[in-house]
């Protein structure tokens, strides 16, 4: 194929990006049920498990629904496992961005997370007094 014939279908690109944003918000809110449980907030916060769990769920969704954003944007006839991985990572990263938006910018936090953050701040202040 002649590389000079390549072009992006911007309507398709916008639809794919919109799907990524919607999926990232949906999956972030679905994972909030797990990640914002009082018991799990304290145990998952510093272990680095949230990102792999979010990526795993996003990858599962991409595989089940055959959502490969890369193949959709560059107009491939079929999907590809590498496209699923890239799409899942993008969705999971978008979920992290929406968490930051909800928590840091808008101040929307679960009660369990607010209590955890307050106790963590209090611990930091107490340890600084020693």
MODAWO-V134267 format. One record per pair of residues at least 24 apart in sequence whose C-alpha atoms are under 7 Angstrom apart, sorted by sequence separation. I is the first residue (numbers start at 1). J is the second residue. If there is no record, write none. Layout:
I|J ; I|J
This chain:
59|84 ; 59|85 ; 62|88 ; 59|88 ; 58|88 ; 55|88 ; 58|91 ; 55|89 ; 58|92 ; 55|92 ; 54|92 ; 16|69 ; 13|73 ; 12|73 ; 8|74 ; 24|91 ; 28|95 ; 23|91 ; 24|92 ; 27|95 ; 24|94 ; 25|95 ; 20|91 ; 24|95 ; 41|113 ; 21|94 ; 25|98 ; 36|110 ; 38|112 ; 42|116 ; 37|112 ; 36|112 ; 36|113
